Amino acid sequence: MLGEDLSRFRNASKENYHFLRKFAWSGKVERLGFDEVFIDVTDMVDYNFDMINPNALHSSFFHLSRQDPTVGFEFDGRKVSGYTAPRSVDPPRPRGLSSETTVDDEHSTLYIRLLVGSHLAQYLRHQLEEHQGYSSTVGISTSKLMSKLVGNVNKPKAQTTLLPPYSSVGASESNVTQFLDNHDIGKIPGIGFKSTQKLRDYVRGRRAAFDAGLVYGGTNENVTVKDVRFYIKLDTMTAVDKELRMLSRSLLLRIRADLLCVDSDSGAPGEEAGREDGRRDSLPTRLWLAYPRTLRLTTRPRPPLSPDGTRSRTFHRISRSCDMPSLVLNLSSSIEELSERLVQGTLIPLFHKLYPEKSGWNLSLINLCATNISLTAANVQDGAGRNISKMFRRQENVLKNWKIEDGTNAATINAGLRVLDKRNLEAMDTADPEPDACTECVADGNGAIGPQNMLDRSGEDDDIWQSDEDTSQIEHICTTCGFPVPLFATAAHDRFHNLAD
């Protein structure tokens, strides 16, 4: 009989599959080959997640049945069971299980769910070994791909949990991305041998050297997921145009997000935005906080291959700058329309200045940057300008304390003037009646002789207003209104009263 008899393997695989399937509430159990099984325990984790007591994590209980609360096992809810990826000496505390935090936090909730799933995986491993006699290795994650890959980290007879965050947080990459980046592309399920060789040839820029050593159909010239993810090959104008369009859209969105603000002082409607039902909504007026003055295009050419077929790594970049087109500040046009105009009118000519040749260049990086940011329409001293329309809208509130209005305010001012006139008349009555004795020559203790104002007497009326002009000119009192008038204005003052009559 040719070939080998796999009946024993098939039978053992079926028995283990049915044994594990009875633990799954949803029945979502998938067999892969003879020795691999995927189990979806989402519903079980959901149920036990709600049952966790945050005040007794060390003695938590995992329920294996909804009907019978006594069926299950105890576990320590303070830590993940088994290994973790990335490895952590002190795993993060399950935020959301304390009084200071809430379970709404995305990463905290995911951590708790994975923690609960890790203890279920440990329980299943022990049951499989106790009742079936087979040891196992388990990976715990949110997808079949990640659970399979993370389960291969600690073999044999162990389990590994891929910890959150599963999405990028700020500038840091997610644990999923960091975990996958270190894998060779040939180790990723779903990427076959031919696809792997094509990716290697594409990234290396040459045919893979099979004579360098074969390892299960692959070569020792490993190409990781990170190499493929970060590899950019721009050697045609079509590829450059596509990349510039994507970058220009991203730059325009970033400029509007960072340099625009809503004018809270404006009561007038601003731009109008279309809706799916055809109606148009009025949006608040938006103002530019600053203007980008310069547009910079940066590229990094890839060095040629060395004689041995390798390529040296370089960080040398070539840049070219120009004035930022005014169309960037146009808020009435869409991002797509502005991006098209920016690429065709500015970026393509700028690129041709860097690379006049139609072909022959190979770029590994291309980047756009808005620089030389200048503040404008600001209320700070280093602002490049002020918003005149905003100033006129605010002047009513700014100048209201100095505004003279009709009615009570005007009557109060007139009454104040009359009181001031009365005080001036009393001061004139108490002055020296001899108009020719305004000044006299006196000698001080040192014998110096000089003019002295007769009204400036030591110890008397120190608060009377003094003037450098001749006070004899302000001695005529109008007989009609009783107001003191300078002598040179007497005739004009009389004519004023005649016109009023």
Secondary structure by P-SEA (a helix, b strand, c coil): cccccaaaaaaaaaaaaaaaaaaccccccccccccbbbbbaaaaaaaaaaacccccccbbbbbccccccccbbbbccccccccccccccccccccccccccccccaaaaaaaaaaaaaaaaaaaaaaaaacccccbbbbbcccaaaaaaaaacccccbbbbbccccccccccccaaaaaaaaccccccccccaaaaaaaaaaaaccccccccccccccccccccaaaaaaccccccaaaaaaaaaaaaaaaaaaaaacccccccccccccbbbbccccbbbbbcbbbbcccccbbbbbbbbbbccccccbbbbbccccccccccccccccccccaaaaaaaaaaccaaaaaaaacccccccccccccccccccccccccccccccccaaaaaaacccccccccccccaaaaaaaaaaaaaaaaaaaaaaaccccccccbbbbbcccccccccccccccccccccccccccccccccccccccccccccaaaaaaaaaaaac
